[in-house]
Each structure stands twice: as C-alpha cells, then as structure tokens.
C-alpha cells in the first residue's frame, strides 16, 4: 500500500487539476509522482482523500461553469 504524505498529496492534487483544466505543470513533479506509484501496485491511501476529492470536484465544476 502507498501512503502519500501531505506534501505528496498536494502535489498529486495540483497535477491532476492542472491536467484536467489543461494548464501547464512541472514535468519534474509529474515524474516524481509517477515514481511514487510505480513503487507499489497496490491500493493508494491518501491522508486528504476526502478533501482532495472535494477540491478536485469543485475545480472541475468551476472550470465547466466558466466555459
């Protein structure tokens, strides 16, 4: 099982949000995040899973409403 710490969770959230809204993002952060997930093939546990999901959903809705 992979457990993301606070810093990692925020990086992953930021990357996913930027990808969804087609904003620019750091390739080095993407490579680092991919490395976290390649170490294990099991389930990912994120300490901010509920907050992260809520924030991501809100960002998607904001972007859809602005278009």
HELIX and SHEET records of a PDB file:
HELIX    1   1 UNK A    6  UNK A   20  1                                  15    
HELIX    2   2 UNK A   27  UNK A   38  1                                  12    
HELIX    3   3 UNK A   49  UNK A   66  1                                  18    
SHEET    1   A 2 UNK A   2  UNK A   4  0                                        
SHEET    2   A 2 UNK A  44  UNK A  46  1                                        
END                                                                             
